[in-house]
Amino acid sequence: MAEPNPLFFALQRLVSDLSLINRNHYVLNSDKQENDIEHSFSVALLCWFIIEHYQIDLDLAKILKYAMVHDFAERYAGDVNTFASQAAREKKVELERAAVKKLNSEFKDFKGLVKALNDYDAKADDEALFVWTVDKMQAMILGDLDKWRPYQEISITYETFEKKYQEQLTMCSRYCKDIFEALLAYCKTTYYDRPV
């Protein structure tokens, strides 16, 4: 009898490891932090809806692959908050590059996964930048639904919130820039310490 492909087990181990990487946001109506698997599923679902609803002419299959793998590097690099210091953000980039190389080696026999990891990491095409943008939008949506709890816990002021997301708006995908901008405008009206 042939042995099962070892990647069956390696992929399940990867998913399990990523389910242990907690993010700053919470699963709604709980004190359980959202993990990387839950987050990636949310990003993929939002991407799919946006592509279909707004009839955006991008490759949905590629987008769903990117959404699935966009945080795989966190298996080794961990999650770093968007509002972390500049030094921490720079260190994150360095750690994630090393993590992608390690994942490339581990999954060299899954060529599609390796390609998706590298193309997403390099923001090699419009689909990768689209997923990066929706990733940022998902954080705002979840923050709003949770009454900005994780933002309050680390004392992210309205000014800091607005500055960071305005910066991201300048870098986001042209295919969903208007959507991002409208979401940001709305979230600024619900943010926990918005100016009165």
N, C-alpha and C positions, 0 to 999 in steps of 0.2 A: 504494500500500500504506500502511495506517495505521501510524503510529509506535507502538512499544510504550509502555505507560504508564510514565512516569518513576519512579513509585513502586516498580515492580519493582526498579529499580536502587538507589533510596534505601533500601529496606528491607534489601536484601542488604548494602549498605554499613553500615547500622546494626548488623546482626548481626556483620559482620566487625569493626567498631570495638569492640563489646562483648566479642568473643572476645579482645581485647587488654587488657581490664581484668582484672588479676589480683587475687585475694583473698588473705587471709592463709593460708587452708587449702590443703592440697595434694591433688592427685589421689593416691589411695591407691597405695602401693608405688612412689612416684616422688618426684623432687624438683621436679616441675612443679607450679606453683601452679594451683589451680582458677580458672577464669575466670568471668566473669559469665554466659556462655551455659551453661556446664556447671552452674553453680550454679542458674540459673533452671530448667533442665530437671529437676534433682534436686528442687527445691521443688515443681514442678508434679506430678511423679510421686508424691511423698509426699502432697501434697494429695489427689490422685485416690485413692490407697490408703486414706487416713484416712476420706475421705467414704464410700467404698464399704464398707470393712470395719466401720466403726463406725455405718454407716447414719445419717449426719448429714444432716438435711434442709436443705441449702443448695444453691444453684444452681451445679452443677459447671462448667457452661460459663463462667460469670462468674469462678469461682475459677481456672480454667485460664488465662483471659485475664489476670487479675491476676498470676498466678504468672509468666506470660511477660514481662509488662511491669514487674514490681515494681522492677527495678534499671535500667531504661532511662535514668533521669536520670544514672546514673553515666557515661554516654557523655561528658558534659561536666563532671560534678562529681567524677568519680573515686570510688574506694571508700574509706571511712573505717571503721576498725576499731571494733567495738562497745565496745572498752575504751579508745578514744582519750580524750583530755582533754575536759572539759566544753566548753571553748572550741572545740576541733576539731569536736565533735559539733554545736554551735550553728552553726558556719560551714558544716558539711555541709548542714544544713537550708536555710540561705540559698542555697547554691550549687545545691541540688537544686530549689528553687522556680524559680530562674532557668532551670535546665536543662529543667524541665517546660514552661515558657513557650516556650522555643526549640523543643522537640520538637512542641509544639502547632502552632506556626507551620509547621515543616517538613512535618508530616504532616496538615495541615488537611483534605486531601482523603481521609483515611482516618479517618472520623468515629468508628468503633468503637475504634480505637487511641487516639485523643485522649480519648474518654470513659473508657476503661479507665485510662489514665494519670492523669487528673484525679481519678477516683473512688478509685483506689488511694491516690494522694497524700493525699487528704482523709480516708482511712479512712471513706468515705461509707456503708458498709453492713457487715453481718455477714461477708460474703464477703471483703471487703478486710482486716478484722481477723483473719480466719481465716488468710489467706495470710501476713500479717505474723507471726503466731504460728508457723506452720509454718516460715517463714524462719529464725526463731530456733532452732527445734528441729533443723533441718538442720545448723546449725553445731555443735550439741552432738553429734549423731550422728556427723558426720564427724570431729570432734575425738576422740571416744572410739575410733573405728575406727583412727585414726592415733596412738593412744597420747598424745594431747594435744600433739603436736609443735609446732603453731603457737603454742599457749598457753605452752609452755615457752620458745620462742624470744623471746617478748616479756615473759617473767617475770610471767605472770598467776598470782598466788598463789591458793590454794584460797579464801581469804577474799574476794578480789576477784571470783573466779569465782562464788562462791555469792551474794554481794551483788548482782552485775549480773543474774544469772538470776532471783533472787528478785524483783528490781525488775520484770523483764520479765513474770514470772508474774502480778504484780498488774495488768498492762495487757493480758494476752492474751485471746483469744477465749473466751467461755464455752462454745463448742462443742468446744473441745479443751483446756480448762484442766486437766482431770484427766489427760489424756495428757501434756501438758507437765510437769505436776507429777511424774508417775511417772518420766518420762524424766530430769528433773533429779535426783530422788532416786537413781536408778540411777547417773547420771554422777558424782554426789558420791562414790560408792563406788569409782569407777575413776580419779578425777582424780589427776594425777601427783604432787601434793604434799599429798594429803589427810592430815588428822590420823590418826595410828595409834591 
